[in-house]
C-alpha cells in the first residue's frame, strides 16, 4: 500500500491500478481465445481490484459534524475494494475530501487480495462467441464470480469486527458493485453508466411514453438536457432531426428487457434523470433497487398507480405516502415489518410543493386532491379475494391506498441508504365499487399520467436545488461505514 498525499492523488492511483489490472486480464483472455494458452501465476497476480484504506487518527474526541455521511465512528483503519474508479471519481473525491479536512485522515492505495472475475472486464458479454470458448474452460483458468464473495453484510449490519481487520469504508465492495452493474445492463437494456442520480420508478409503460415525449421536447428546445439514452444502446441527441429522433425511438428494442430504462442527461454532466418501468410487484421492486443502490443515487421516487381506500377519494387523486403497511413480505428478514420506515421530510415537502406547482392548486383545493397517509403494499394482486382477512388490518392501519411496490421501494431506500419517496395516483377504488374497467381506465390514463409525471419531474428539480439537506441522518445507524 502507498500513502497518497491528497484525495485527488488517491483517486488517480485507483484509476491507474484498476486500468492496469483490467488491461492485464483482458490481454490474458484475448491470448486464451486465440491460443488456449493458460495464464501463469505471475500473470494472475496482476488481476486484482485496487484497495482503498483510510485511517482516522486517535487525536481526541470526534468532531461534532451535522453532515449525514463522510463521518468516522471512531479512530482506526477503514478499507474497501474499488471498481470503476474513473466513473466514481467525483463521488470518491467528495467522500475523501471531507474525511481529510474534518479528521486529518490519511489515505493509502494498492492492489487488494481480491481477483477481478473475468466477466467484469468483458464489456458486451458477446466476446466469447467468435472463439468458441466454453464457460467451463474459462472457469478453469480465470477467476469467476463467486456468490460467497458477494453480499450485503455491511449494509445489513451483519459484518464481523475483528482485531487487526480494517472496518468497512463503504456499503458495497468492488465485487458487489460489479455484480450489480452487469445486472443493470441485463434488466434495463442500457449501459449502467447512463443511469442518472435522480431516479423515477413506475409500474406502467404509459409513463415511459410521457417521459420520452418530455425528454424529446427538452432536447429539441435546447434546454439543459442534451441526450436521451434508450434501451438497446440507442441515443437521441440535439443534433438529430425530428425524423431521425423518431426513427431512433422506433428502433429501440425496449420489449426485450424486463425493466427498460430511459436516461436523460444534462449538458453539465450532473443531475440527469432516469425513468425505469419496473413492472408490477415487490420482487421486481427489490431486484432493481438492489442494483441501483451501488451507484449511490441521490434519490429514487415511486410514481405509479394505486387503489384508493376511502370514500372521499376520486379517480385521479394523488396519494403522498407518509407511512407503509408492508405486506410485501420480500424484505421481512432484512427489514422486519416492525422496523419503522420513516418519511423523509425533504422529499415529502418537495413532492407536495411540486404537486401545487403543476396542478396550480393550493390550500384546501390541493388537499382535496392530494391525500397524505399510509399505503398498503401487498404481494398479492388479488388481495380483494381475501376481504374478510384484509379489512381488519386496513382499518387498524388507517391506510388510504394499496399498491404492490411502494413499501418495498421505501424499505430498500431505508435499508440501502438511498433517499426515497412515493406519490401515487388513484386509478380505482376497489372497496367502493369503482373497479378498473377497460374504458374508464383508458380515459383515466389519458388524463392523469401526464400531470403525474410532471409532478415527479418538478419534485426532482426542487430536490436538486436542496441537495445538501437530502441525505438524511435518518438513514444511517451508529456503526455506519464512512462513505455515503
Secondary structure, DSSP 8 states (H G I E B T S, - for coil): -EEESSHHHHHHHHHHHHHHHHHHHHHHHHHHHHH-----HHHHTT-EEEEEEEEE---SS------SSS--SSSEEEEEEE--TTTTHHHHHHHHHHHHHHH--EEEEEEEEEE--GGGG-SSS-TTGGGT--HHHHHHHS----GGG---TTTTT-----TTS-EESSSS-HHHHHHHHHHHHHHHSS-GGG--SEEEEES-HHHHHHHHHHHHHHHHTT-SEEEEE-TTS-EEETTS-HHHHHHHHHH--GGGSTT-EEEEEETTSSS-EEEEE--SSHHHHHHHHHHHGGG--SEEEEEEEEEE-STT--TT-EEEEEEEEEE--TTTTTS-TTS-----HHHHHHHHHHHHHHH---HHHHHHHEEEEEEEEES-TTGGGGHHHHHHHHHHHT--EEESSHHHHHHHHHHHT--EEEEEEEEEBGGGTB---HHHHHHHHHHHHHHHHHHHHHHHHHHHHTGGGTS-GGG--TT--S--
